[in-house]
Amino acid sequence: MTKKHILIADDDPSIRALLKTFLENEGFVVSEAKSGAEVIGRLGNGKPDLLVMDVRMPEMSGVDVLERIKEQDLNVPVLLMTAYSTSSLAIKAIQLGAHDYITKPFELENVLLTINRFFEYQALASEVRTLRTQLGEYDPSERIVGHTQPMLDIYKTIGKVARTEATVLITGETGTGKELMAEVIHQNSLYRNGPLVKVACASLPETLLESELFGHEKGSFTSAYAQRKGRFELAHKGSIFLDEIGEMSLGTQKKLLRVLQEREFERVGGSTPIKVDVRVIAATNKRLSEEVTKGNFRDDLYYRLNVITIHMPPLRERKEDIPLLIEHFLNKHRFSATSPPAKISEDALEVLSRHDWPGNVRELENTVERAVVLSQGGVITRQHLLLSPMTEKKFVDIEEKVQKQVPMKDIIAEVEKQLILEALEQSQGNRSQAAKVLGIYRRLLYAKMKEYDIPMQ
């Protein structure tokens, strides 16, 4: 196996000599440079596997060298040495492409650990690139994590319907992964070689949504200075994802129904029919059947959309998947590019597993990512977890619980927890006041908060 070549750049000869001796004893080939200009000169005669460089050097600083490396596209990996790890200079260096930094004064074992981590990461990245080349384009289904029965049922449904032309309606609460599921369906469909065009129906006012979907002709309204293609035209021979379709106005619903039935439409202000071949995937966090009853959603469009329905279960109904999801997010959100995944303690895992997750998988991912940062990529404990019990009110549907044969003690516990959360919210987190609202002693409130894993904040 070829030894890795490391170039040490520092204007302090004692630092260079110390690192050279130590790293050579660890099996590396080491060369030296005493200035930034010398580094640039050496890079022109062959690149090292890694450049370990001090930030502050006379005449040409480490940052200046990084800028030259970037300008000349030399593609040399860099680890910085700095006594100013929190300074703007170090931050700028990382932004310019340095992989990591070593803080002076340093322990030699920490230097070796950082270097070894870099080469391990580099080897892993190379392996991933090779695998992706062999397997083709990245499959977003790799990001779907879960082995509970509801998730297994979803995988089976996708396998059956993805390669058909059937319209798919994805239902579920906010944060359950509806958009990701749309990507998986598209990537496994007959339309996978075409684009996946996404439309956030809830974020566009009615006056703009119609133009966004179907395009417009020049002069069709005040600001229509030129002809514009809509999302359906752009999605031709691909898929269109209509997110939060329950927010669409009745007028726009009528035009969408025509597209689904006849595969054609006219641009706003136009009269020429435009044919499209598009796979339609829609999503909603509303119960469209109830919206139909209320008169907010067309029944004919609902039946047309509801050919295949995939329901994304809330995280509280598949808590067995939480450890798998945490492991996935720890791998996804590393403290730095060369860091190994952070670890999680048993007590932190227990807290996360017991939480109700009103924001679902999205909330869990954000919580894990934040904990990685707070723990600096080390071991995550419950002190690194910032969970808000006030994120979303949840109504306990007792009728539904009884129908599902949920034990009475579990129903009572859920109602009790909701009462405590509501009292805390009304008292703005004042526990003494919340106890008075509930008519219980503070000691009992504290015990119940601990039992239901409600943060003492």
Secondary structure, DSSP 8 states (H G I E B T S, - for coil): ----EEEEE-S-HHHHHHHHHHHHHTT-EEEEESSHHHHHHHHTT---SEEEEES--SSS-HHHHHHHHHHTT----EEEEES-TTSHHHHHHHHTT--EEEESS--HHHHHHHHHHHHHHHHHHHHHHHHHHHH-S--GGGG----SHHHHHHHHHHHHHTTS---EEEE--TTSSHHHHHHHHHHTSTTTTS-EEEEEGGGS-HHHHHHHHH-B-TTSSTT--S-B--HHHHTTTSEEEEETGGGS-HHHHHHHHHHHHHSEE--BT--S-EE---EEEEEESS-HHHHHHHTSS-HHHHHHHTTEEEE---GGG-GGGHHHHHHHHHHHS-SSTT----EE-HHHHHHHHH---TTHHHHHHHHHHHHHHHTTTSEE-GGG----TTS------HHHHHHTT--HHHHHHHHHHHHHHHHHHHTTT-HHHHHHHHTS-HHHHHHHHHHTT----
